[in-house]
Amino acid sequence: MPDVLVLVQDIVTIACGGFNAAYFSTRWAERGTRASHRVGAAALTLLNAAIALESVFFLALFWTYHWQGAVDRFFWPPAWLSARLLLLVGTAFISALILRERASAPR
């Protein structure tokens, strides 16, 4: 039963992350939207795509390990870094937006 829960949790996370990324990417592409909203939508698109990608990576790692497959390729630094790069970019983008907002706020 716990294996099914792992599968369901990651599949739902992948589906929600993909849905959210698709939604925010359409908001990002809208031309009539305020620039600040478009930038926020871009950040949320990146972050949700990263969450979905990372869930795919870890689900593949879990099932490969579960079926006694070779997991070495998951721990190969380029594979590991690639799976997590979008998450870094998304969180760094949001951090940059927060820092920019704090720097421009009146004191």
TORKOL-4160 file (C-alpha; in steps of 0.2 Angstrom, whole numbers, padded with zeros to 4 digits, m for minus):
107
<pt num="1" X="0000" Y="0000" Z="0000"/>
<pt num="2" X="0014" Y="0013" Z="0004"/>
<pt num="3" X="0021" Y="0010" Z="m0014"/>
<pt num="4" X="0004" Y="0015" Z="m0021"/>
<pt num="5" X="0003" Y="0031" Z="m0010"/>
<pt num="6" X="0021" Y="0036" Z="m0017"/>
<pt num="7" X="0014" Y="0033" Z="m0034"/>
<pt num="8" X="m0002" Y="0043" Z="m0032"/>
<pt num="9" X="0007" Y="0057" Z="m0022"/>
<pt num="10" X="0019" Y="0060" Z="m0036"/>
<pt num="11" X="0007" Y="0058" Z="m0050"/>
<pt num="12" X="m0005" Y="0071" Z="m0042"/>
<pt num="13" X="0010" Y="0083" Z="m0039"/>
<pt num="14" X="0015" Y="0081" Z="m0057"/>
<pt num="15" X="m0002" Y="0084" Z="m0063"/>
<pt num="16" X="m0005" Y="0099" Z="m0052"/>
<pt num="17" X="0012" Y="0106" Z="m0056"/>
<pt num="18" X="0009" Y="0104" Z="m0074"/>
<pt num="19" X="m0008" Y="0112" Z="m0074"/>
<pt num="20" X="m0002" Y="0126" Z="m0063"/>
<pt num="21" X="0013" Y="0129" Z="m0075"/>
<pt num="22" X="0001" Y="0129" Z="m0090"/>
<pt num="23" X="m0011" Y="0141" Z="m0082"/>
<pt num="24" X="0003" Y="0153" Z="m0077"/>
<pt num="25" X="0011" Y="0152" Z="m0093"/>
<pt num="26" X="m0005" Y="0158" Z="m0102"/>
<pt num="27" X="m0006" Y="0173" Z="m0089"/>
<pt num="28" X="0013" Y="0176" Z="m0093"/>
<pt num="29" X="0009" Y="0177" Z="m0112"/>
<pt num="30" X="m0006" Y="0189" Z="m0110"/>
<pt num="31" X="m0003" Y="0206" Z="m0117"/>
<pt num="32" X="m0016" Y="0216" Z="m0108"/>
<pt num="33" X="m0010" Y="0211" Z="m0091"/>
<pt num="34" X="0001" Y="0223" Z="m0080"/>
<pt num="35" X="0019" Y="0220" Z="m0081"/>
<pt num="36" X="0021" Y="0215" Z="m0063"/>
<pt num="37" X="0008" Y="0202" Z="m0065"/>
<pt num="38" X="0016" Y="0195" Z="m0080"/>
<pt num="39" X="0033" Y="0194" Z="m0071"/>
<pt num="40" X="0024" Y="0185" Z="m0056"/>
<pt num="41" X="0016" Y="0173" Z="m0068"/>
<pt num="42" X="0033" Y="0169" Z="m0076"/>
<pt num="43" X="0040" Y="0165" Z="m0059"/>
<pt num="44" X="0026" Y="0154" Z="m0054"/>
<pt num="45" X="0027" Y="0146" Z="m0071"/>
<pt num="46" X="0045" Y="0141" Z="m0068"/>
<pt num="47" X="0042" Y="0136" Z="m0050"/>
<pt num="48" X="0027" Y="0124" Z="m0054"/>
<pt num="49" X="0037" Y="0117" Z="m0069"/>
<pt num="50" X="0051" Y="0114" Z="m0058"/>
<pt num="51" X="0040" Y="0105" Z="m0045"/>
<pt num="52" X="0033" Y="0094" Z="m0058"/>
<pt num="53" X="0050" Y="0090" Z="m0066"/>
<pt num="54" X="0057" Y="0086" Z="m0049"/>
<pt num="55" X="0043" Y="0074" Z="m0045"/>
<pt num="56" X="0045" Y="0065" Z="m0061"/>
<pt num="57" X="0064" Y="0063" Z="m0057"/>
<pt num="58" X="0061" Y="0057" Z="m0039"/>
<pt num="59" X="0047" Y="0045" Z="m0044"/>
<pt num="60" X="0058" Y="0037" Z="m0057"/>
<pt num="61" X="0072" Y="0036" Z="m0044"/>
<pt num="62" X="0059" Y="0028" Z="m0032"/>
<pt num="63" X="0053" Y="0015" Z="m0044"/>
<pt num="64" X="0070" Y="0011" Z="m0051"/>
<pt num="65" X="0076" Y="0007" Z="m0033"/>
<pt num="66" X="0060" Y="m0002" Z="m0029"/>
<pt num="67" X="0062" Y="m0014" Z="m0044"/>
<pt num="68" X="0081" Y="m0016" Z="m0039"/>
<pt num="69" X="0086" Y="m0007" Z="m0055"/>
<pt num="70" X="0103" Y="0003" Z="m0056"/>
<pt num="71" X="0101" Y="0019" Z="m0047"/>
<pt num="72" X="0118" Y="0025" Z="m0050"/>
<pt num="73" X="0113" Y="0036" Z="m0065"/>
<pt num="74" X="0101" Y="0046" Z="m0054"/>
<pt num="75" X="0116" Y="0051" Z="m0043"/>
<pt num="76" X="0127" Y="0056" Z="m0058"/>
<pt num="77" X="0130" Y="0074" Z="m0054"/>
<pt num="78" X="0124" Y="0081" Z="m0072"/>
<pt num="79" X="0107" Y="0071" Z="m0070"/>
<pt num="80" X="0105" Y="0077" Z="m0052"/>
<pt num="81" X="0109" Y="0095" Z="m0056"/>
<pt num="82" X="0098" Y="0095" Z="m0072"/>
<pt num="83" X="0083" Y="0088" Z="m0062"/>
<pt num="84" X="0085" Y="0102" Z="m0049"/>
<pt num="85" X="0091" Y="0117" Z="m0060"/>
<pt num="86" X="0073" Y="0123" Z="m0064"/>
<pt num="87" X="0069" Y="0123" Z="m0045"/>
<pt num="88" X="0084" Y="0134" Z="m0042"/>
<pt num="89" X="0080" Y="0146" Z="m0056"/>
<pt num="90" X="0062" Y="0148" Z="m0050"/>
<pt num="91" X="0066" Y="0151" Z="m0032"/>
<pt num="92" X="0080" Y="0163" Z="m0036"/>
<pt num="93" X="0068" Y="0172" Z="m0048"/>
<pt num="94" X="0056" Y="0174" Z="m0033"/>
<pt num="95" X="0070" Y="0179" Z="m0021"/>
<pt num="96" X="0076" Y="0192" Z="m0034"/>
<pt num="97" X="0058" Y="0199" Z="m0035"/>
<pt num="98" X="0057" Y="0200" Z="m0016"/>
<pt num="99" X="0074" Y="0209" Z="m0015"/>
<pt num="100" X="0069" Y="0221" Z="m0029"/>
<pt num="101" X="0053" Y="0225" Z="m0020"/>
<pt num="102" X="0061" Y="0228" Z="m0003"/>
<pt num="103" X="0074" Y="0239" Z="m0011"/>
<pt num="104" X="0061" Y="0250" Z="m0019"/>
<pt num="105" X="0050" Y="0251" Z="m0004"/>
<pt num="106" X="0050" Y="0268" Z="0005"/>
<pt num="107" X="0059" Y="0268" Z="0022"/>
